[in-house]
């Protein structure tokens, strides 16, 4: 038994070393570097919490955080709420014959590179030659044709829309897998008792896919606060700073303004927010299980 434990430990050792060096040590160094004022070509100068004070006083930081919150709320509604409803509909008996085709159609966007999707949406929303404005003009709604990515009020929402279009199908397929694991006997018994499809969804489907809801909720929220590619490609945080998110703010601060200490503080803020959200969701999920077991 002792030798088996040592053997298992030796197999785990390379992975543990990699995780420790490239994740935990990197996180610790990031917090450490955030306490200095430094750039690529200058020495580190200890400033304590000055970078964090600057961050909380920076209007661009609050704009970026607000946009990330918009991303998070919309992603939860679409990639968790709507995706779960979509998965439940796809698993209805009357749609099962065409279910495979429908699942493929919804899943395809998630197979496309984020860069390609972002460029495609950028072209679609182009004010002069884009499909969206041409379609609006063709159906007599030319007054609604605007520069979608050039207006501060619409730019971030267009980026959010492109992200939801790409990933709703992916999370829906995860829910489909979870729903398929629920025994049909549950639904047949509910039908015999006179339950409607809506009642079956709330009292059978929802309780049996709670683990998948937690998984999708966690990954969706973390992804919403780590978003970078689609924003940088479609708007680069513009016009002005209206579509700035924390990822693009970190990039701009670190690699454009060469304020590495301040960029480290922004990175620390992103880590704290995503870590806190993950812990809160896990605790809420565990509390729900404990209450259920107590009953």
N, C-alpha and C positions, 0 to 999 in steps of 0.2 A: 504493500500500500504506500509506504514511504517513497519507494523508487518511482511509483506511478505519479505521485504528486510532483516529484522533482522533474519527471519527464514532461508532464503537462506544463509546469512552470517554464521549462526551457523553450517549449513551443510558443508560449505566450510572451516570452521576454522580448523578442524583436518588435512585436506590435506595441508592447508597453513602452519600450524605449522611444519608438517613433512618436507615439501619442504624447509622451511626456515632453520630448524635446520640441516638437513642432506645434503643440497645442498649449500645454500648461506652462512651459517655460516661456513661450512666445507671449502668452497673455500676461504673465508676470513682468516680462521686460517692457511690454507696452505700457503698463501702469507706471513702471519705474521711469521710462522715458518721458511720460506725460508731465513729470515734475520738473522738467528742464526746459529752457528755451534754447533751441539749437536748430541748425540747418545742415545741409549737406556739406557746406564748406566752412562751418564755424564750430568752435568747441561748445560743449554743453555747459550751460550756466544754470545753476540751481535757482528755481523760482517758486518751489513749493506748489501751492494750489492755484497759482496765478492763472495758469492756462484754463482751469475749470471756471474761475471767476470770469475770465474773458469770454468763455463759451456761453455762460448763462446771461451775459450782457450783450451777446452778439445776436442781432435781429435775424441774420441769415441762418443761424442755428435753429431759432424758433420756427422760421419758415420751413426749413428742412424737416424738422420734427413733426410739424403740422401735416406736411405732405406725406410723410411716412405713416402718420395716423390715418389719413384718408386712404392710403394704400391698404393698411391693415384692416380697417372696417369694411371696405369694399371687398377685399379678398375673403374675409370671413363670411360675408353675406353670399358671395358668388361661389367661391371654391369649397365652402363647407355647406352652407344652407342650400343654395340652388343645386349644387352638385349632388347632394344627398337626395333631394326630390327627384332630380333627373335619373339617378340610379334606380330609385324605387319605381319610377315609371317604366324604365327600360326592362325591369324584371317582372312586370305585369304579364300574366299568361297570354293576354290577347296580343302582346307585342313580342313575345319570345321568338317567333319565327323570323322576324326581321331584326331581332336584338343584336345578332352578331354584326350585321351591316351597320346598324346605328352606332354601336359601340366603336366600331372602326372609324366612322366619320368623326365622332367626337374626340377620339384619341389622337388622330393624325396631327393636329396642331402642336401637341406636346412633343412630337418627334422632330419638329423643325427647330433649327438653331434660333436662340433668342435674337442674335444679330440679324438673321434673315427676316424674322417676324417684325422686328423693329423697323428695318429698312422698308419692308412691304407696307406697313402701316404709315410710315412717313410719306411714301409715294401716294398711297390712297388719300391721305389728308392734305396733299399739296394743294394750295389755293387755286392754282391756275390749270393744272393738268391732272389733278387727283380724281379718282373715281367718285368720292363722296360728294364733292361740290358739283360735278357734272351730273350725277344722278339727281341731286336736289333741283338743279336747273331744269332737267328733263321732265320732272314731274310737277313743275310749276312752283317750286319752293325756293326759287333763286335768292330770296331775301335772307334765307337761312345759311347761304353759302358764305363762309368766312374763312379766315386764315386760322385754322384750328390749332396749329402748333405755334402760331405767332401771337396769340392773345393770352395774356397772363391768366385770364379767368377760365380758359378751356385747356391749356397745354397739359397740365398735370392729369386732368381727367381723361384725355386722349391716351396718354401713356398707360394709365391704370386700365383703360378699356382693352388695350392691346394685350396686357398681361393676363387679364381675366379670360380673354378669348383663347389664349394659348393654353392655360392650365386648368380650366374648369373641367374639360374632358378627362384629364389625367386623374384628378381627385374623384371624379365620378366613377371611373373604372375601379379605383380602390374601394369605393363604397359598394360597387356591384359585386366584387369578390366577397366582401363581408356579408352582404345580403344573401348571396348564394349559399353561404354556410349555415343559414337559418333553416332548420327542418321545415319542409312543406306541411308537416302535420300541424304545426302551430297555426298556420294560416287557414288550413282546412277546419280545424276545431273552432277558430274564431268565426269562420263563415257559417258553420252549423249553428253557432250561438247567435247569429244575426248581426255580427259586426260588419260595419261598412269598410270600404277600402281605406278611408281616412282613419278610422278607429284602429284598424290593423296596423297602419303606419305608425301611429303614436304609441300603441300599447305592445306591439310585437317588434317592428323593425327598429325603432329608435333604441329601446333598451338593449337590443342584441348587437348593435353596432357602436356602442359607446367607446370601445377601445379604438376603433377606426376614426371616430369623431375626434377623440383626443389627439391621435397621431396627425390627422390632417389639420386640426386647429393649431397644433404646435408648429408644424413645419410651415404652415401658411403664414402665421404671425412672424416667425423668425425670418422667413423669406421677404416679408413686407418691410422689415427694418434693415435688411441687407441688400435691398434692390439697388442696382447700379446700372447694369448693361443697357436696359431698354431706355432709361432716362438719359443716359449719356449719349446714346446713338440718336434718339429722336429729338431731343431738345438741348442736351448738354447743360441742363439746369435752367435754361432760359424760357421765354424771353426775360431778360434781367436775371433775377433769381427766383422767379415765380414757381418754377417746377423743380427747384433744388430739393434733393433728398440727402439724408445723412451720408450716404455712400459717395455721392458726387461732391458734397461739401468737403469730405475727408480727402478725396482725390485732388480737388482744386487747392485745398489748403496745403497739403503735403507736397504735391508735385508741380503745381503752378506757382504758388506763393513761397514754397520752400520753407514753410513754418512747421517743421517736423514735430516739435513738442506739442503745439496746438493740435495738429492732426492726430497725434497719439491720444490726446484727451478726448477728441471726438470719437476715435476708435474705442476707447474705454467706455464712453457713454453708450455706444451701440451694443457693446458686450453686456453691460449692466442691464440695459432695457430688455434685450432678448433673453438673458439668463433669468431675470425676475419674472418675465411672462411665462417662461417654461416651468419654473418652480411653482408659480401660482396655479397654472392649469393642472399640473400633476397633483398638487395638494387638494384642489377642488374635486378632482376625479377620485382620489383616495377617500376623501370625506364622504362623497356620494356613495361609494361602495360600502364604507363602514356603516352609514345610516341604513343602507339596504339590508346589510347583514344583521344589524340590530333589530330591525323590524321582523 
